[in-house]
Amino acid sequence: MPNTNTENTKMSFASLKKASGSSFAKLTKEIEKLQKPAGSAQVDERLWKPSLDKSGNGYAVIRFLPEPEGEDLPWAQVWSHAFQGPGGWYIENSLTTLGKKDPVSDLNRTLWNSGQDADKEVARKQKRKLSYYANIYVVQDPANPSNEGRVFLYKFGKKIFDKLTEAMQPAFADETPINPFDFWKGADFKVKIRKVEGYWNYDKSEFAEPSTLKNFDDTELETLWKQQYSLSDFTTADKFKTFEELQTRLNTVLSPNAQPRRVETEDLEDTSEGLYKDVAAQSAPAFKSASAPATEEDDALSYFAKLANE
């Protein structure tokens, strides 16, 4: 039966005609998504990642931004585990982020308290890893100039967070504390990366002199502020599996009879501290940890000492 609502039909058709150019671009984008291999990793377009040149060096200038509107802190922190057992990889956020019990932490406590060196070594390889998220403004990105002038999320680890802490709480009396997250009195951060033994090394990264971000006026800064992404979203309950779900996955990973699950290489990369070397090409040993370099060993030991006392 014909549609008798002629006015609405004309309006809909007019809208269709108006959108004819843009709809083609939308359809093309959807086709590109469908052409990706099944199971390919989804790239979070909100996240900025530094790039390395052929010699293994990287350089960019970013500015850490204040806490988003309605939130208390300019960063979020998330504990996670990434290790390989006979049944595949275990790559999951840890419920300890939310102050709850987590099956891997429970297992690590048992292993550590057994007093056996072999058990302690397994616990070390299954240790938690701490990652941070913050909003940044990309000032310079020579490898990807299209990123410049845009707001992104940045995932980073303890090394970068130590740089932030040192800026806020300098060790020497002749150094002036700064708030790196301040629009007006903060400072640009020069990300300088070298590849050392297969890992990304950030030791040479440093803050510039304090200044207003790009000398923007308050109207421009407010516009940037409103473009920031929520950080509290990273620690909402729906971003974490239940204890039972994690226990089931852990049992599968630790089972010698389980069929290993396919894991994308990108899932095993963590540029917050370093890149894991050729993880996708390695066969599954008894245990392999996708952990940061050995410089974090002191932090791991303090974590396990805490477990032993609980």
ZICOR-V90761 format. One record per helix or strand of 2 or more residues. SS is the DSSP state (2 for helix, 1 for strand). FROM is the first residue (numbers start at 1). TO is the last residue. If there is no record, write none. Layout:
SS/FROM/TO + SS/FROM/TO
//
This chain:
2/6/18 + 2/20/34 + 1/47/48 + 1/57/64 + 1/75/85 + 1/88/93 + 2/95/98 + 2/103/113 + 2/117/125 + 1/129/140 + 2/142/147 + 1/151/156 + 2/158/168 + 1/189/196 + 1/199/201 + 1/206/207 + 2/213/215 + 2/218/227 + 2/232/235 + 2/237/239 + 2/243/254 + 2/265/268 + 2/279/281 + 1/288/289 + 2/294/309
//
